[in-house]
């Protein structure tokens, strides 16, 4: 029951972040800048290190980092295929990035559930890291959807889906047993996804209409917040 409660708390953290992004739409370029730093920070400071730790018993570090690179390239190809489809059909939805963030939130919950199966202390460390960056996840997913069409309705829809995702991941962990090394490779794939989203989507978009130094500072701030949160969670 403790894992389920923490999964709900992660969802609340995500929802609060998303509602904050909606309220501050006038400063969306700053939110996008912060989100870019947060997404890249999650990839480099959280997902990739966890992937290396989880997979090292079976796979060399080169295999894990190569898996992350494959995730980056696969997401790039999928994104460009979807973009080409949108150009043919302008009214078709484009929520690939939002889906990637939602899948990451499911893995957050899955990681929490599996960590508690190893030991309560490990479970609390993972839960602290998840709660720390899920607020940024809420900002990220709202920012991505608003970036597409500026409509609040689909942004809210994806926010609620993303808010329920950690709980869904926790429930999956109660039913299925995923080998630690396999979970490590999955985290590596999603770190590649996040590096692409941050570097190729959010950073250029945040600078497109507002090429301000303050936007770059918010990107650095986003990465720094995630770094501190992850370090604090493992202290």
KAMOCOR-V157848 format. One record per helix or strand. SS is the DSSP state (h for helix, s for strand). FROM is the first residue (numbers start at 1). LEN is the number of residues. Records with the same first field share a line. If there is no record, write none. Layout:
SS->FROM-LEN, FROM-LEN
This chain:
h->2-22, 25-31, 61-28, 96-23, 120-30, 152-24, 180-29, 213-21
